[in-house]
């Protein structure tokens, strides 16, 4: 019989290896308690490991950190001690000048060149059809944010390019999908500038235009201007509800006024100063079809809106877990709300696969919406049945990888590890079992000790040097890529450290 605290020596095992300096305490749901201390001695051909006998038929087993009884390894960093200065200015510039910025700059540059040529009279086509340029840009901006289009892109990429192309190409695919918001921002801003140009042309020729056309042009331009302004980081990150209301409802107002603007502008004959409401003539104009495309792409995801049953489990005063029906593929995100039209919030989906009967959303108490979910657990929520994909959905492109998460970041990370044995999990948090409860704890346990590193910052009296953990895990796991799920400061720290270490890494998506 194995005694409490006994360390069992197992034979050397092949890859994947457990990295040195990682400690992962284990415990069964009853007695005795097995304290796992992963201490590794490297030999030329193998590792000799001291591990808890996870392979024995003891069930259910739960992972639980215990307080350290001795100083931790060099990867421990006490609270209050600043992080290593990982990145030079060149590294910081490379991280800033990512694919998002490249998309944004490219789209804006092309449009500004075209707009400049139109302003100085060197290109007559955009002066004749400025509405087409404005609405064409706005249509693309809406399209790349459409869940149907996004899921189709991910499906095509994941199907065609899984594992066989060169790593640089697969990393490029992930980067493009992860930062496609640069096209959204660039086209939206460019469309707004083309609308201003269109209104200026109307005002310069106001004697030939009807007043209603001028008014609707101004209303449309102002509406889209407010919609774009609300999406600036200083608004959307500090006043999320203000951003959402302006971006959605003012955006819808802009779409409605666009239709009126298009129909009025195409129906009024400026030469005869008469109205000629000819439906066939209007349908032959470019701006009509661009406006129609905008409307379709805005409305399409809303057709999947459903009121669904939800079971709320209060894991702790700081965390609630929502259980919803239906299994999901990995790497998806869900928007939920207690109202069909307002206050949608995004959370990573935890699921064991599409064959599962359920999936979970991990909710950390951080604002009014999440606090209300804990205090007044709902029985129903509104959500779109068609979920949108996050960068982790491209994990199928890679042979092996690592998911790194801090706290509630386990939400978008855990599904990938549950659904693929090629992925390793690093989870850093404070008293994870107590904080996140038995549901999440049992799911993490299913990974087994060979595919998970847990760090209890409370028990160990400080958080680790996460970059050191990533470097070790990246080497022993023979990983190709790292996905990071954390708050903004820690995300920046880890992505900078990975960049310095030459480790391909993708941080959180801050452009929902």
N, C-alpha and C positions, 0 to 999 in steps of 0.2 A: 504493500500500500504506500502511496506517495504521501509524504508528510507535508504539512503546511510550510510553505517557503522553500521547499526542496527544489533545487535546480537539476534538471534531468539532462544529461549529456546524450545527444543523439549522434548518429553517424554523420559523416560529412555528406552533404547533399549537393547536387549540381545547381547550376543557375536556374532561377534567379536567386542571387545571394542577398542576404541581409547586410546592410551597410554597417561598418563599425560606428560606434558612438551613438547608435539609436537604441533607445530603451522603450520597450512596449510591454507594460505590465498586463497580465491576464488574470481573469478570475472566473470560476464557474458560478452559476447562480446560487449554489449552496456551498457547503463545506466539502472538502477542504479548499483553501485559497491557494492558487498557484501564482506565485510572483514571477513574472517573466523578465529576465534581464538579458537582453541580447548583447552579449559580449563576443566579439569576433576576433579570432586570430587568423591572420592571412597566411596561407601557405601557397607554394607555387602553383598547385593544381586545384585547390579547393579551400573552402572555409570550414572551420570547426565551430559549431554554433551551440550555445547554451539556450535552449528554448523550452517553453511550456509544451507539454505533449498534446498539441492541438489535434494530432492525427488520431488520438484515442477516442472511442465512442462515448465521450462525455457531453451530454446535451441537457439543457441549452447552456452554451458558454457565452459569457459577455466579456467585453474588453473594459477594463477599468484601471485608470492610472492610480498609482499609490504615491505617497510622499517619498521623496528621495531621502535616503539615509546617509548619503555621502555626496560630496561635491560632484556635480555633473561634468560632462566632458567639455571640451573647449568650445562646443557650439552653444553653450548656455550664455545668454546675455541678460543681466539683471534689469529689472524695470528701472527706467530713468537714465540708463546709460545710452548715449546716442549711437545710432547705427554707424557702421563703417562708411566712410566716404567712398562709395563704389565708383561713381561715374565722373569722368572728365567732361568738359564742355562739349567735346566732340561726340561723346556717347549720348549726352543729353540732347544734342541737336539731332542725332540719328533717331532717337526715340520720338522726338517731337515730329520730325519730318517723316512720318510713317505713311502708309498707303492712304489713310484718310486725308492727310494734308496734300498728298500728291494728286488724288482725285479732285479735291476741292480746288487746288491751284490750276490744274489742267482745264477743268470745266470753266472756271471763272476767266481764265486767260483767253480761251477760244471765244467765249461770248463777248468779252470786253473788246477784243480785236474786231469782231463783227460789228459790235455797237459803235465803235469809233469810226469804222469805215462808213457806216450808215450816217453818222452825225456829220462827217465832213463831206458827204456826198460822193464818195468813191464807190459805193455799192448801193444800187437803187433797189434791189430786191427786198432787203429788210425795211426800207423806207415805205415800200408799197404794201408789205405784209408784216408789220411789226407785231400784230396780235398773234400771228402764227408762231413767231419766235418766242413770244412771252408764254403762250399756253403750251407750246411744245416743251419748253423747259419745265414748266410746272407739272405737266403730265409725267415726265420722267422722274421728277422729284417724288411724286406720289407713288409711282410704280415701284421704285426700289424699296419703299417702305411697306409695300403690300405683302401680307402674310402668304398669299397664294404664290406670288412671284418669288418671294424669298425661299419658300419651301421647295419650289420647283428648281431653283438654282442649286440649293444644297443637294437635292436628289440627284441632279445631273452630275455634279462634281463628285459626290461620294460614290456614285455608280461607276463612272468612267475612270476615275483616277485613284482608286483605292490601292495603296501600297506599292504598285509597280513602277510609277514614274520616279525620276530622281527626287531626292529629298527637297532640293531647292524649289522644284516645281510645286510639290505638294504644300510646302510652307507658303508659297506664293498664292496658291488657291485659298488657303485658310485666311491669309492676310487680306485678300480681295473681298472675301465674303464678310470678314470681321469688320472691315472698314468701308463697306459700301455706302455708309452714311455720308461719306465725303461727296459722293455723287448727289445724294439727296440735298445736302446743304448748298453745294455749288449750283445745282440747277434751280433750286428754290430762290436763291439770291439773284441769280441771273434772270429768271423769269420776272422777278420784281423790278429789276432795272429796265427790262424791255417794256414792262407795263408803264413805267414812268416815261419812257421814250414815246410810247404810243399816246399817252395823255398830253405830253408836250406838243406833239404834232397836231392833236385835235385842238388844243388851245390856240396854237398859232393860226389855225384855220377855222376859228370858232364861228365866223360869219357863215361858213358853208355847212357847218354841223349843227344838228338840232341840240337844244339844251339838254334834253334827256340823255343823249349819247355822252355828252360831256360829264354830266352828273354821275352816270353809272361808271364811266371810266375812272373818275376820282374815287368813288366808293369802293370799287374793286381793288384799286391800287392801295388805298388806305387799309382795307381789310387784310390783304396779303402782307402788307408791311407790318401790321400789328401781330399777325400770325408768326412771321419770321422773328420779330423782336422778342416775342415770348419764349422762343427756343434758345436764346442766348444763355450760356451757363450761369451767369449771375442771376437769372430769373428761374430757370428750370430746376436748379439744384437747391436753391434756397426757398423758393415759393412754388412747390410742385403743383399744388392745386390751381394756382393762378396760371401757371404755364399750361396745364391740361385744359382748363376752361377756355382760355384764349386760343390756344392752338387748335382745339377741336371746333368750338362753336363759331369763333370768328373765321376759322378756315371754311366751315360750312357756309357761312354768310358770304365769304369771298367766292365760293363755288357757285352759289345761287346768283350773286350779282354778275359773275362771269357769263352765265347763260343769258341774262338780260342784256348785258353789254354786247355780247356777240350777236344776238338776234336783232337788237336795235341798230347796231352798226352796219349789219349786212342788209337791213331792210330799208335804210334811209338813202335816198338818192341825193347826193350833195349838189349835183348839177341842176336838178329841177326842183330841189327842196320839197320833195314829196316822199311819202311812205310807199314802198312797194313790197309788201309782205308776201314774198314768193318762197314757199317752202323748198321747192326744188333748187332755187338759186342759193338759198341759205345752206342747204345740204352739200352744195358743191364747194363751199369755202373750207379752207384748211382749219380755220379756228373752230368751226363747228365740230369737226371730228376730234380735235384735241380736247375741247370741252366735254364731249361725250366720253372720251377715254378717261379724263379726270374723274367724272362722275362714277363711272363703272368701277374704277380702281378704289375709290373711296368707299363705295357702298358694298362691294363684294365681301369683305371680311365680316361686315355686320350681319350678313345673312347666316353666319355660323354662330351668332350669339345665342346662348342658352342659359336658362336658370337651372342650376344643378344642385343636387343634394350634397351636403358636406357634413362630415363628422369632425368636430374640433376636439383635439386632445391637448390639454394644458400640460405640457411637459415640465414647465417651471414658470415662475412669475415673469420671466423674461422671454420665454419661447412658447409658441403654440404650434401644433402640427395639424394641418388640414388634410383629411383623407377624402379623396374623391374617387369615383368609379372610373374604371378603364385603365389598362396598362398603356404605357407610352414608350416610345423609343428614346434613347439617350440624347442628351444635348438640347432639349426643348425647354422653352420658357412659357409661363402662363401669365396672362393678365386677368386679374380678378377684381370684382367690385361688389359692393352691396347695393349698387344702383345700376340700372342698365345703361346709363348715359354718362355717368360722372365718376371721378376718382378711381381710375383703374391703376393698379399697382402690379409690378412685374416680379415674379419669383421663379426660381429654378425648380424644375420638376424632378422628383425622386421616384424612380420606378425600376422594377426588376426586369421589365421588358414588356413588349406588346401583348404577350400571352397572360400577363398578370391581370388580376381583377381590379386593381386599384393603383393609384399613385398618390404621392404626398407632396405637400408644399410646406416648407419650413419657414415660419414667420417669426422674425425677431422683433421685439417691441422697440420701435425707434421713432414713431410719430403717432399722430391722432388715429390714423386708419388702423395700424397694427395694434395700437393700444386698445382700441375698441373691440378688435377681434378677440383679445384676451379677456377683457372685462365682460363683454356681452357676446358670447360665442353664437354665431348665426347657424341656422339650419340649412340655409340656401345661400348661394352666391351666384353672381352673373359672371360668365366667362365665355370666350370664344372657343368653340370646339376645335377649330383649326389653330393649333399652337404655332408660334414662330420659333425659328431655330437660332441657337446661339453658336458661338465659335466652336464649342465642344462637340457639336454635332459632326464636325469634320474629323473627329478622332478616328473614324474608320479609315481615314487616309493613311494612318501611321501604323507601323508594325508594333511599336511599344511606346508608351508615353507615361507622363506623370501628371496627376491632378493635385494641385496644392491649394489648400483652402484654410481660411482663418474664420473661426466662429460659424456663423450662419452661412458662410460660403460653401459649406458642405452640401447645400441644396443643389446647386447646378453641377457639382463635381461628382457626387456619389453615384448617379445613374450610370455614368460612363464606366466606372470601376465595377459596378455590379453586373453590367451587361457584357463586359469583355475582360478576360483574364490577362490581357496584354497591358493593362493599365494599373499603375501603382498610386496609392493615395497617401498624401501627407496632410494630416489634420491637426491644426493648432488651435487650442481653445482653453477655456477656463472651466475645470470640472465638467468635462463633456457629458459624462453619464448622468450627473445630477441636473445639468442644465438642459440637455436635449432629450432626456427620457429614454425609456426602454425601446420604443419603436425604432428610433434612429440608431440606437446603440446595437440592437439586434441586426440591423441591416449592415452596419459597419463590420460587425463580427463575421458576417458571411464571407467577407473578403479573405479571411484567414490571416495569420500573423506574417506570412511571407509577402503580403501585398499591401501592408498598411503601416504607417508610422503615426503614432499619436503623441501629442505633446500637451500635457496639462500645465499651463502656465501658473495656475494657482498652487498646485502641489509642488512644483519645482521652483516656485518663488521667482519667476521671471520668464519672459518669452525667449525663444532660441534665436540664434543667428540663422534665420530662415534660408538665406542664400547658401550657407554652408550645408544645411540639410539637403537643399536641392542639388548642390554640386555632388554630394556623396551619393544620393539616390540616383541621379542622372547617370553617374558612372557605373554603379553596380547593376542597375536595371537595364543598362544598354539602351536607354531611351532615345527617341528621335525628337521629342518636343515636350514642352511643359505648358500646361494651362493653369492660370492663376486666378483665384477667386477670393477677393478680399476688399477691404475698404480702400479708398484712394491713396492715403499715405503709404500703407503697407504694399499696395499694388505697385506703386512707383519704386519703392525700395527694392522689391523683388525683381521687377523687370530690369531695373538698372543693374542690379547684381548679376542677373543672368546674361545681360548684354556684355558686361565686362568679362564674364567667364566664357563667352562664346556659346552659350546655351540658347537654342531657339525657344522663345517663350512668348505667350500671348496673355496679356492682362485682361482685366474686366472690360466689358463693353459699356462705355459711359455716354453712349449716344442713342438711347432708346427713343 
